């Protein structure tokens, strides 16, 4: 068996891993690179493999950095099945159509204002190319073993990161290979606790927050930030991921307002995709904790924006308000329109509520940039920028370590993936200290051979 790291190695984006055994090629996740320009440019390159030879894709969840490359995989010749849970496939449809629309709009805007070096600028993929992916979808139930080949089977197990999210167990020639996906957190207000693996001969584990311990009370942190920002009587802008994070922010804000802990400011949620994700929550009630009363509370407290004209109207409104809009790292979407109007206003506040990858506008704001580039020009930053710790949907260092606590024996091989250098090295050190496990930090495009008969435990001697 071999594994090739086609993404999320040395970075948190572009998740793509290719397993090959006995002539079968299985891809786990198929995401877009985000952040640094040198990474984003890889999205425009064909994969260093023949896409037509990939037998199937297994999806851990529906975030763009795990599914966003699927239209290009199909365009390059893939014709196999794309397996995922029903909520994951529902969300993937929304993500891909939204991604395609953003790419089309960005290309159209670049051509209209002539700020691209490409003539003409083209979208990474179109809405039609995104739609072509859907015919390959195969919905799977959690915890059920699915046979790919007499020697290869897999099952998907709840891991609490976003709605429908799972970790994947593969059985290949009697060995168990585990891909963590993005791990969620215990005691999440919306989702159930992640399940834990009991056995892994080979383990791939994410490390987004491998060197971080999240604060214990994110609701209190959000309350404090809202109270501080509200004193300036300006607009509070929250760039938020449309899937799960936006719903979590809506839940917290509606709860805090109902309890009288924050001012009764107008709250707008400007993300058509996030509105559709609420519908996915409604149709997949077995996957989350939200009750009908929770839905009512959220809808009563938050006004959903339905069209770009309403976006412009809100931007021209100078009264204090809270706006939640995608994208979470300000890489695109309607959040940029709010930035254009409010980043230069010292009364405004930007609340960053999730991971900000290297090279993104969110990371630049977090690092104190005096200006950021949007839509072909630089915009000054006079708004206050605050980060709310603890709202991440990713497990922290201690939670990642605890996720391995039910393993009956040490994994024979551990790969630490989906993390920047500090996160990956932090988790590597923690696993060594806590369990005495040896692990590997793979690099992008590296190929590792895994001789199944000689996999031995990675406990340090």
C-alpha positions in Angstrom: 0.0 0.0 0.0 1.2 3.5 -0.7 -0.2 6.9 0.3 0.5 10.2 -1.5 -0.1 13.6 0.1 -1.8 15.7 -2.5 -2.8 18.4 0.0 -3.1 19.4 3.7 0.6 18.4 4.3 2.4 21.3 5.9 -0.8 23.4 5.6 -4.4 23.3 6.7 -5.9 23.5 3.3 -6.3 21.4 0.1 -7.0 18.1 1.9 -6.4 15.2 -0.6 -4.8 11.9 0.2 -4.4 9.0 -2.3 -4.3 5.5 -1.1 -3.3 2.8 -3.5 -3.4 -1.0 -2.9 -3.7 -4.0 -5.3 -4.5 -1.7 -8.3 -7.2 0.2 -6.4 -6.9 4.0 -6.0 -8.9 5.6 -3.2 -8.9 9.4 -2.6 -9.8 10.7 0.8 -11.2 14.2 0.5 -10.7 16.4 -2.5 -10.3 20.0 -1.3 -9.2 23.4 -2.7 -6.1 25.1 -1.4 -6.7 28.5 0.3 -4.5 31.2 1.8 -1.0 31.7 0.4 -0.9 32.6 -3.2 1.6 29.8 -3.9 -0.9 27.4 -2.5 -3.9 28.9 -4.4 -2.0 28.7 -7.6 -1.9 24.9 -7.2 -5.6 24.8 -7.7 -5.1 25.7 -11.3 -2.6 22.9 -12.0 -3.7 19.3 -12.9 -3.1 16.7 -10.2 0.2 14.8 -10.5 -1.9 11.7 -11.0 -4.3 10.5 -13.7 -7.7 11.4 -12.3 -9.4 8.8 -14.5 -7.5 6.1 -12.6 -9.0 7.1 -9.2 -11.7 4.5 -8.3 -13.6 6.4 -5.6 -13.5 9.4 -3.3 -14.4 9.2 0.4 -15.4 12.6 1.9 -15.0 13.3 5.6 -17.2 16.5 5.5 -18.4 19.3 3.2 -16.0 22.2 3.8 -14.4 23.8 0.7 -10.9 22.7 1.7 -12.1 19.1 1.7 -14.5 19.1 -1.3 -13.8 22.2 -3.5 -11.5 20.4 -6.0 -14.2 17.9 -7.0 -15.3 19.7 -10.2 -11.7 19.8 -11.4 -11.2 16.1 -10.5 -14.3 15.3 -12.7 -13.0 17.7 -15.4 -9.7 15.8 -15.4 -11.5 12.4 -16.1 -12.7 11.0 -12.7 -15.8 8.8 -13.2 -16.0 6.9 -9.9 -18.3 7.2 -6.9 -18.0 10.0 -4.3 -19.1 8.6 -1.0 -20.3 10.8 1.9 -23.0 11.0 4.6 -26.3 12.5 3.5 -25.6 15.9 5.3 -22.1 16.0 3.9 -23.4 15.5 0.3 -26.2 18.1 0.9 -23.6 20.6 2.1 -21.1 19.8 -0.6 -23.8 20.7 -3.2 -24.2 24.1 -1.6 -20.5 24.6 -1.2 -19.6 23.8 -4.8 -22.4 25.9 -6.3 -21.4 28.8 -4.1 -17.7 28.4 -4.9 -18.4 28.3 -8.6 -20.6 31.4 -8.4 -17.9 33.3 -6.5 -15.3 32.3 -9.1 -17.6 33.4 -11.9 -18.3 36.7 -10.2 -14.6 37.4 -9.4 -13.7 36.7 -13.1 -16.4 38.9 -14.4 -15.5 41.7 -12.0 -11.7 41.4 -12.9 -12.6 41.6 -16.6 -14.9 44.6 -16.1 -12.4 46.6 -14.1 -9.3 45.1 -15.7 -7.3 44.3 -12.6 -6.3 40.8 -13.5 -3.0 40.0 -15.3 -5.0 37.3 -17.3 -6.9 38.4 -20.4 -9.6 37.4 -20.1 -9.8 36.3 -16.5 -11.5 32.9 -16.2 -13.3 31.2 -13.2 -11.5 28.2 -11.7 -14.6 26.3 -12.6 -18.2 27.2 -13.6 -21.6 26.4 -12.1 -22.2 23.9 -14.8 -18.9 22.1 -14.0 -19.9 22.0 -10.3 -23.3 20.5 -11.1 -21.6 17.7 -13.1 -20.1 16.4 -9.8 -23.5 15.6 -8.3 -24.3 12.5 -10.4 -21.3 10.7 -8.8 -22.6 11.1 -5.2 -23.3 8.0 -3.2 -24.9 8.6 0.2 -23.7 6.3 3.1 -25.1 5.7 6.6 -22.7 6.1 9.5 -21.2 3.0 11.1 -22.0 0.7 8.2 -19.2 -1.2 6.5 -19.1 -0.6 2.7 -17.2 -3.0 0.5 -15.1 -1.5 -2.3 -13.1 -4.7 -3.2 -12.8 -8.1 -1.5 -9.8 -6.8 0.5 -11.0 -3.2 0.9 -13.9 -1.8 2.9 -14.7 1.4 4.8 -17.1 2.9 7.3 -17.8 6.5 8.4 -18.1 7.4 12.1 -19.4 10.6 13.7 -16.7 13.1 14.6 -18.6 16.3 15.4 -16.8 18.9 13.4 -19.7 20.1 11.3 -23.1 18.6 10.3 -22.5 15.2 8.6 -18.8 15.2 9.5 -17.0 11.8 10.0 -13.7 10.1 10.5 -13.1 7.2 8.1 -11.9 3.7 8.9 -10.6 1.6 6.1 -9.9 -2.1 6.3 -7.3 -3.1 3.8 -5.8 -6.6 3.8 -6.7 -7.0 7.4 -5.2 -3.7 8.5 -7.1 -0.7 9.8 -6.3 2.8 8.4 -8.0 5.8 10.1 -8.4 9.3 8.7 -9.5 11.7 11.4 -10.9 14.3 9.0 -11.4 17.6 10.9 -12.2 16.6 14.5 -14.9 18.4 16.4 -15.1 19.2 20.1 -16.8 17.7 23.1 -19.7 19.6 24.6 -20.5 21.6 21.4 -23.8 23.4 21.7 -25.0 22.2 18.3 -23.3 18.8 17.7 -22.8 15.6 19.6 -19.4 14.5 21.0 -17.0 12.9 18.5 -16.8 9.1 18.5 -13.3 7.7 19.1 -11.4 5.0 17.2 -10.6 1.7 19.0 -7.9 0.5 16.6 -5.6 2.0 14.0 -2.7 0.3 12.3 -2.1 3.5 10.3 -3.5 6.9 11.6 -3.8 10.2 9.8 -4.6 12.9 12.3 -5.3 16.6 11.8 -3.4 19.3 13.7 -5.0 22.6 13.0 -4.8 23.5 16.7 -2.1 21.0 17.6 -0.2 23.6 19.7 -3.2 25.4 21.2 -5.6 24.9 24.1 -9.0 26.7 23.5 -10.4 28.9 26.2 -13.1 27.2 28.3 -16.0 29.7 27.8 -16.3 31.0 24.2 -19.8 32.3 24.9 -18.4 34.6 27.6 -15.6 35.7 25.3 -18.2 36.6 22.6 -20.3 38.5 25.1 -17.3 40.5 26.2 -16.3 41.4 22.6 -19.9 42.4 21.7 -20.2 44.6 24.8 -16.8 46.3 24.1 -17.6 46.8 20.4 -21.1 48.1 21.1 -19.8 51.0 23.2 -18.4 52.6 20.0 -21.9 52.7 18.3 -20.5 51.3 15.1 -21.0 48.2 13.0 -19.8 44.8 14.3 -18.7 42.6 11.4 -18.3 38.9 11.9 -16.7 37.0 9.0 -17.9 33.5 9.5 -17.8 30.1 7.7 -21.3 29.4 6.3 -21.3 25.8 7.5 -21.7 25.3 11.3 -19.8 28.4 12.5 -22.5 30.8 11.3 -25.2 28.7 12.9 -23.2 28.6 16.2 -22.8 32.4 16.2 -26.5 32.8 15.5 -27.3 30.4 18.4 -25.0 32.3 20.8 -26.1 35.8 19.8 -29.8 34.8 20.1 -29.2 33.2 23.5 -27.3 36.1 24.8 -29.9 38.6 23.6 -32.8 36.5 25.0 -31.0 36.5 28.4 -30.4 40.3 28.3 -26.6 39.9 28.3 -25.9 42.0 25.2 -27.7 45.0 23.7 -30.6 44.5 21.5 -28.8 45.4 18.2 -30.1 44.4 14.8 -28.4 41.2 13.7 -28.1 40.4 10.0 -26.9 37.1 8.6 -25.8 37.8 5.0 -25.0 34.4 3.5 -27.4 32.6 1.2 -25.5 29.4 1.6 -25.6 29.6 5.4 -29.4 30.0 5.1 -29.6 26.9 3.0 -27.4 25.1 5.6 -30.0 25.9 8.2 -32.4 23.9 6.0 -29.9 21.0 6.0 -30.0 21.1 9.8 -33.8 20.9 9.7 -33.8 17.9 7.4 -31.1 16.0 9.3 -32.2 16.3 12.9 -30.6 13.1 14.0 -27.2 14.7 13.5 -27.4 17.6 15.9 -28.8 18.9 19.2 -30.9 21.9 18.1 -34.5 21.8 19.2 -37.5 23.5 17.5 -37.4 26.2 20.3 -33.8 26.8 19.4 -34.7 27.4 15.7 -37.5 29.8 16.8 -35.1 31.8 19.0 -32.5 32.0 16.3 -34.9 33.1 13.6 -36.5 35.7 15.9 -33.2 37.3 16.7 -31.5 37.2 13.3 -32.7 38.8 10.0 -31.6 36.7 7.0 -30.5 38.7 4.0 -31.9 37.4 0.7 -30.5 39.6 -2.1 -27.5 41.9 -2.9 -29.7 45.0 -2.9 -30.4 44.4 0.7 -26.7 44.0 1.3 -26.1 47.5 -0.2 -28.9 49.0 1.9 -27.4 47.6 5.1 -23.9 48.9 4.1 -25.3 52.4 3.7 -27.0 52.2 7.1 -24.8 54.0 9.7 -26.7 52.8 12.8 -25.1 50.2 15.2 -25.7 46.7 14.1 -24.1 43.2 13.9 -23.5 41.6 10.5 -22.5 37.9 10.0 -21.3 37.2 6.5 -19.2 34.6 4.6 -16.4 33.9 4.0 -14.8 33.0 7.4 -11.3 33.9 6.3 -12.5 36.8 4.1 -11.2 35.0 1.0 -14.3 36.1 -0.9 -18.1 36.4 -0.7 -20.3 39.2 0.6 -18.0 39.9 3.6 -15.8 41.9 1.2 -18.7 44.3 0.4 -19.0 45.1 4.2 -15.2 45.4 4.5 -15.3 48.0 1.7 -17.8 50.1 3.6 -16.7 49.6 7.2 -13.0 48.7 7.5 -12.0 52.3 7.2 -14.4 53.4 10.0 -12.8 53.5 13.4 -16.1 53.0 15.1 -16.4 49.6 13.5 -15.2 46.3 14.9 -14.2 43.1 13.0 -14.7 39.9 15.1 -12.6 37.0 13.8 -14.2 33.8 15.1 -12.2 30.9 13.4 -8.9 29.8 12.1 -7.3 32.3 9.7 -4.9 30.5 7.4 -1.7 32.0 6.2 -2.1 34.3 3.2 -5.8 35.1 3.8 -7.3 38.5 4.4 -8.4 37.4 7.8 -4.9 36.4 8.8 -3.6 39.8 7.5 -6.2 41.6 9.8 -5.2 39.4 12.7 -1.6 40.3 12.2 -2.4 44.0 12.2 -2.2 44.9 8.5 -2.7 48.6 7.9 -4.5 47.9 4.6 -5.7 44.8 2.8 -6.2 44.2 -0.9 -9.7 43.5 -2.2 -11.0 43.5 -5.7 -7.9 45.0 -7.3 -7.2 47.8 -4.8 -5.9 48.4 -1.3 -8.3 49.4 1.5 -7.1 51.0 4.7 -7.9 49.3 8.0 -9.1 51.7 10.8 -11.7 49.3 12.4 -10.7 47.5 15.6 -9.9 43.8 15.0 -10.6 41.3 17.7 -10.3 37.5 17.7 -12.7 35.4 19.7 -10.9 32.3 20.9 -12.6 29.0 21.6 -15.4 29.2 18.9 -13.4 26.9 16.6 -15.1 23.7 15.3 -11.6 22.1 15.5 -10.4 20.1 18.5 -7.5 21.6 20.3 -4.2 20.0 21.4 -5.7 18.3 24.5 -8.9 17.2 22.7 -6.9 15.7 19.8 -4.8 13.8 22.3 -7.8 12.6 24.2 -9.4 11.4 20.9 -6.8 8.6 20.8 -7.4 7.5 24.4 -9.6 4.5 23.4 -7.0 2.9 21.1 -6.3 -0.7 22.3 -2.8 -0.6 20.9 -0.4 2.0 19.5 -0.8 2.7 15.8 1.9 1.3 13.6 2.3 4.5 11.7 1.1 8.0 12.5 0.9 10.9 10.0 0.2 14.4 11.3 -1.6 16.4 8.7 -3.8 19.4 8.1 -1.7 21.8 10.2 0.8 24.6 9.8 4.3 24.1 11.1 3.6 25.1 14.7 0.4 23.1 15.0 1.8 19.9 13.5 5.0 20.1 15.6 3.0 20.9 18.7 0.8 17.9 18.3 3.8 15.7 17.5 5.5 16.7 20.7 2.3 16.2 22.7 1.8 12.7 21.3 5.3 11.8 22.2 5.0 13.1 25.7 1.6 11.8 26.4 1.6 8.4 24.7 5.3 7.9 23.8 4.2 7.8 20.1 6.5 8.4 17.2 4.9 10.3 14.3 5.7 11.7 10.8 5.1 15.2 9.4 4.7 14.5 5.6 5.4 17.1 2.9 3.2 18.0 0.0 3.2 15.4 -2.8 5.4 13.0 -0.9 4.7 9.3 -1.3 5.1 6.8 1.5 5.1 3.0 1.1 3.3 1.1 3.8 4.3 -2.5 3.7 1.3 -4.0 5.5 3.1 -7.1 6.8 5.7 -5.0 8.6 3.7 -2.2 10.2 4.8 -2.1 13.9 3.7 0.0 16.8 5.1 3.6 16.9 5.8 3.7 20.6 9.2 5.2 21.2 11.7 2.7 22.6 
